[in-house]
Amino acid sequence: MPATLTREPMIKEIAFSEFPIMYINIAGKYDLKQPKKYAEDLEDRVEGLKEINEVKLVGALDREIQVNIDAYKLSSAINFN
């Protein structure tokens, strides 16, 4: 390094294995479940390759079940027994 530097050089380590080398997009005229199933199947197959460190599935919708409880009815049901 030149002796005339006005400040210390910044040194950073870059691990190129941390950068994605491929993006795969799945789209089509399907219901919301089908593309996710295709993506999960593809994820399993790609993860099975020994050269692959990591596979991330992003953007797929997760199924959610919402349960609404009526506190008064629950209370009366518990007190009934």
C-alpha positions as CSV (number, residue, x, y, z in Angstrom):
1,M,0.0,0.0,0.0
2,P,1.3,3.5,-0.7
3,A,2.7,5.3,2.4
4,T,0.8,8.5,1.5
5,L,-2.7,7.1,2.4
6,T,-4.7,9.6,4.4
7,R,-6.7,6.9,6.2
8,E,-6.5,3.2,6.9
9,P,-7.7,1.0,4.1
10,M,-11.0,-0.8,4.6
11,I,-10.7,-4.6,4.3
12,K,-13.8,-6.7,3.9
13,E,-14.2,-10.4,3.4
14,I,-16.7,-11.5,0.8
15,A,-18.0,-15.0,0.7
16,F,-19.4,-15.6,-2.8
17,S,-21.1,-18.7,-1.6
18,E,-23.5,-16.4,0.3
19,F,-24.8,-14.8,-2.9
20,P,-27.6,-16.5,-4.8
21,I,-26.6,-17.8,-8.2
22,M,-30.0,-18.6,-9.4
23,Y,-33.6,-17.5,-8.9
24,I,-36.5,-19.6,-10.0
25,N,-39.9,-18.1,-10.4
26,I,-43.0,-20.2,-10.6
27,A,-46.2,-18.7,-11.9
28,G,-49.3,-19.8,-13.8
29,K,-53.0,-19.9,-13.9
30,Y,-53.4,-22.2,-10.9
31,D,-55.1,-21.9,-7.5
32,L,-52.8,-20.7,-4.8
33,K,-51.9,-24.2,-3.5
34,Q,-50.5,-25.6,-6.8
35,P,-47.6,-23.3,-7.4
36,K,-46.5,-23.7,-3.8
37,K,-46.6,-27.5,-4.2
38,Y,-44.5,-27.3,-7.3
39,A,-42.0,-25.0,-5.5
40,E,-41.8,-27.3,-2.5
41,D,-41.2,-30.3,-4.8
42,L,-38.5,-28.4,-6.7
43,E,-37.0,-27.2,-3.4
44,D,-36.6,-30.8,-2.3
45,R,-35.0,-31.9,-5.5
46,V,-32.5,-29.0,-5.6
47,E,-31.6,-29.5,-2.0
48,G,-30.8,-33.1,-2.8
49,L,-27.9,-32.0,-5.0
50,K,-24.6,-32.2,-3.2
51,E,-23.3,-29.0,-4.8
52,I,-26.1,-26.9,-3.3
53,N,-25.6,-25.3,0.1
54,E,-29.0,-23.8,0.7
55,V,-32.4,-23.4,-0.9
56,K,-34.8,-20.7,0.2
57,L,-38.5,-20.7,-0.7
58,V,-39.8,-17.1,-0.5
59,G,-43.1,-15.5,-1.5
60,A,-45.3,-18.6,-1.1
61,L,-48.4,-18.2,0.9
62,D,-48.6,-20.1,4.2
63,R,-52.0,-21.6,5.1
64,E,-53.5,-20.0,8.1
65,I,-56.5,-21.1,10.2
66,Q,-58.2,-18.5,12.4
67,V,-60.3,-19.6,15.3
68,N,-62.6,-17.0,16.8
69,I,-63.8,-17.8,20.3
70,D,-66.9,-16.4,22.0
71,A,-65.7,-16.0,25.6
72,Y,-69.3,-16.0,27.0
73,K,-70.2,-19.3,25.2
74,L,-66.9,-20.8,26.2
75,S,-67.4,-19.8,29.8
76,S,-70.9,-21.2,29.9
77,A,-69.7,-24.5,28.3
78,I,-67.0,-24.9,30.9
79,N,-69.3,-24.1,33.8
80,F,-71.9,-26.5,32.4
81,N,-69.7,-29.5,32.8
